[in-house]
Amino acid sequence: MQELKEFLLLLGLREEEAQIYLFVLQNGTASIVEISRHTGVNRMSLYRYCEELSDRGFLRRLAVLKTTKYEASSLSFLKTRLDSFETRFEEMKEKYQDAKHSFEELSKYSQSKTKVIQYIGHEKVKQLIWNSLDATDEVLSFGYRTLKEATSPSFVDNWWGEMIRRGIVNRILMNEETLRMKNSTENEMKHSPIKIKKVWKPRVIPEKILKITQETFLYNDVHAIVQWEGDQVFGVEIYNKEIVEQEKGIFNILWDMGKSEELKIEG
């Protein structure tokens, strides 16, 4: 019986439909009550299954003494069904060969397109920030104030702890005011500045050269930005290799212009 069911599944029937068809085939004819009792299929769902099987030719409706019964189609119907599958398969193979080049070109276009994902709200932005832990080597950042404002102290602490554990190096550029803000919260950190220095490489750049107004992460092929004002927090991830390579080039020029600082950092 199992091999019959598997054959019917290959013909496109669902598990319950195959069960129903085999029961009716075995019993000649059967009513909804009989089918439900022996297959265990819910009666409300059974009506729909039997109608669909009738519409597709697997069952036939019979009116017997004011009772609707169902009869299974003959084996020749299954052969016809199989033949139509074979014909359709051959047609699909021919059409695939004709369309293969177009599919390949479309795939190349799709892969080259830029993907942009928006994050709105504190919880969503936490995911954006956590994604930076997928960096394969280092993260380049423009630091703005403190990420505790956009997320929470415990989240920033956990994020830093994971960055330390994974050994991800973070080169970060910030303005003087951001440096003072981050230094003032050193004692709130669970992870010591000594450990953080292993992965944190901060530099300060004057506002007259660049005024930083949002937190930015550059890693792999991702350009991520976080900005907030009061309770309004949003972020965006841009996945595009060319854009990221250009932004990394700009970052490195500014990095060479920055001044190294001993930073006691909170996040």
KARAZI-V637751 format. One record per residue. PHI is phi in radians with two decimals (none if undefined). NEAR is the number of other C-alpha atoms within 10 Angstrom. Layout:
phi:PHI near:NEAR
phi:PHI near:NEAR
This chain:
phi:none near:8
phi:-1.12 near:7
phi:-1.20 near:8
phi:-1.18 near:12
phi:-1.11 near:19
phi:-1.10 near:13
phi:-1.12 near:15
phi:-1.14 near:19
phi:-1.11 near:15
phi:-1.16 near:12
phi:-1.41 near:14
phi:1.86 near:11
phi:-1.41 near:17
phi:-1.43 near:14
phi:-0.95 near:12
phi:-1.15 near:17
phi:-1.13 near:21
phi:-1.11 near:21
phi:-1.04 near:21
phi:-1.09 near:26
phi:-1.04 near:23
phi:-1.15 near:17
phi:-1.15 near:19
phi:-1.14 near:20
phi:-1.05 near:19
phi:-1.24 near:12
phi:-1.85 near:11
phi:1.45 near:12
phi:-2.40 near:19
phi:-2.79 near:21
phi:-1.58 near:17
phi:-1.02 near:18
phi:-1.08 near:11
phi:-1.15 near:14
phi:-1.11 near:24
phi:-1.11 near:18
phi:-1.12 near:12
phi:-1.64 near:11
phi:-1.75 near:14
phi:1.40 near:13
phi:-1.33 near:18
phi:-0.93 near:12
phi:-1.11 near:14
phi:-1.11 near:10
phi:-1.25 near:11
phi:-1.09 near:20
phi:-1.00 near:14
phi:-1.15 near:11
phi:-1.05 near:19
phi:-1.15 near:21
phi:-1.13 near:16
phi:-1.16 near:14
phi:-1.15 near:20
phi:-1.20 near:17
phi:-1.10 near:11
phi:-1.61 near:10
phi:1.64 near:15
phi:-1.34 near:24
phi:-2.17 near:23
phi:-2.16 near:17
phi:-1.44 near:16
phi:-2.25 near:15
phi:-1.70 near:9
phi:-2.15 near:10
phi:0.87 near:7
phi:1.12 near:7
phi:-2.03 near:10
phi:-1.46 near:13
phi:-2.12 near:20
phi:-2.13 near:26
phi:-2.14 near:21
phi:-1.33 near:24
phi:-1.15 near:17
phi:-1.20 near:12
phi:-1.11 near:11
phi:-1.12 near:9
phi:-1.13 near:13
phi:-1.11 near:16
phi:-1.12 near:11
phi:-1.09 near:11
phi:-1.09 near:15
phi:-1.12 near:15
phi:-1.06 near:12
phi:-1.17 near:12
phi:-1.13 near:15
phi:-1.12 near:12
phi:-1.11 near:11
phi:-1.13 near:12
phi:-1.11 near:12
phi:-1.11 near:12
phi:-1.12 near:11
phi:-1.11 near:12
phi:-1.09 near:11
phi:-1.15 near:12
phi:-1.17 near:11
phi:-1.11 near:13
phi:-1.07 near:10
phi:-1.20 near:11
phi:-1.69 near:11
phi:-0.95 near:12
phi:-1.08 near:11
phi:-1.14 near:12
phi:-1.08 near:12
phi:-1.10 near:11
phi:-1.14 near:10
phi:-1.13 near:12
phi:-1.12 near:11
phi:-1.07 near:11
phi:-1.12 near:10
phi:-1.09 near:11
phi:-1.21 near:10
phi:-1.53 near:13
phi:-1.21 near:10
phi:-1.38 near:12
phi:-1.86 near:12
phi:-2.17 near:13
phi:-2.15 near:11
phi:-1.74 near:14
phi:-2.27 near:18
phi:-2.16 near:14
phi:1.78 near:15
phi:-1.01 near:18
phi:-1.17 near:14
phi:-1.16 near:15
phi:-1.16 near:22
phi:-1.00 near:21
phi:-1.13 near:12
phi:-1.02 near:21
phi:-1.13 near:22
phi:-1.09 near:16
phi:-1.06 near:16
phi:-1.12 near:21
phi:-1.24 near:19
phi:-1.43 near:14
phi:-1.00 near:18
phi:-1.47 near:12
phi:-2.39 near:13
phi:-2.36 near:18
phi:-2.03 near:23
phi:-1.75 near:21
phi:-2.33 near:23
phi:-1.85 near:21
phi:-1.55 near:26
phi:-2.21 near:24
phi:0.88 near:21
phi:-2.38 near:20
phi:-1.14 near:21
phi:-1.06 near:15
phi:-1.17 near:15
phi:-1.55 near:23
phi:-2.23 near:19
phi:-2.86 near:14
phi:-1.00 near:18
phi:-1.16 near:13
phi:-1.12 near:16
phi:-1.06 near:22
phi:-1.11 near:18
phi:-1.13 near:16
phi:-1.09 near:19
phi:-1.15 near:24
phi:-1.03 near:17
phi:-1.23 near:14
phi:-1.13 near:21
phi:-1.11 near:19
phi:-1.07 near:11
phi:-1.47 near:15
phi:1.20 near:15
phi:-1.44 near:21
phi:-1.45 near:20
phi:-2.11 near:24
phi:-1.58 near:21
phi:-2.28 near:22
phi:-1.87 near:30
phi:-2.62 near:25
phi:-1.47 near:23
phi:-1.00 near:14
phi:-1.10 near:14
phi:-1.13 near:17
phi:-1.03 near:23
phi:-1.13 near:14
phi:-1.11 near:15
phi:-1.20 near:20
phi:-1.08 near:16
phi:-1.22 near:13
phi:-1.95 near:14
phi:-0.96 near:17
phi:-1.20 near:13
phi:-1.44 near:13
phi:-1.37 near:18
phi:-1.35 near:14
phi:-1.55 near:17
phi:-1.24 near:15
phi:-1.01 near:17
phi:-1.10 near:10
phi:-1.18 near:13
phi:-1.13 near:22
phi:-1.07 near:17
phi:-1.18 near:13
phi:-2.08 near:20
phi:-1.69 near:22
phi:-2.19 near:17
phi:-1.56 near:24
phi:-2.44 near:24
phi:-1.87 near:22
phi:-2.18 near:20
phi:-1.07 near:16
phi:-1.09 near:12
phi:-1.18 near:7
phi:-1.54 near:11
phi:-2.68 near:12
phi:-1.62 near:12
phi:-1.55 near:18
phi:-2.11 near:15
phi:-2.70 near:16
phi:-1.33 near:22
phi:-2.29 near:23
phi:-2.16 near:25
phi:-2.14 near:25
phi:-2.75 near:24
phi:0.82 near:17
phi:-1.97 near:15
phi:-2.04 near:22
phi:-2.06 near:24
phi:-1.98 near:24
phi:-2.29 near:22
phi:-2.20 near:24
phi:-2.40 near:17
phi:-2.64 near:19
phi:-2.61 near:9
phi:1.10 near:7
phi:-1.53 near:10
phi:-1.50 near:11
phi:-2.27 near:19
phi:-2.60 near:20
phi:-2.60 near:24
phi:-2.57 near:18
phi:-1.95 near:21
phi:-2.02 near:18
phi:-1.77 near:20
phi:-2.88 near:18
phi:-1.05 near:16
phi:-1.13 near:12
phi:-1.09 near:15
phi:-1.14 near:20
phi:-1.07 near:17
phi:-1.14 near:10
phi:-1.13 near:14
phi:-1.15 near:19
phi:-1.10 near:12
phi:-1.12 near:11
phi:-1.01 near:19
phi:-1.15 near:14
phi:-1.12 near:10
phi:-1.19 near:16
phi:-1.04 near:19
phi:-1.15 near:11
phi:-1.56 near:14
phi:-1.39 near:19
phi:-1.96 near:13
phi:-1.16 near:14
phi:-2.36 near:11
phi:-1.40 near:12
phi:-2.09 near:18
phi:-1.74 near:22
phi:-1.96 near:24
phi:-1.83 near:25
phi:2.51 near:21
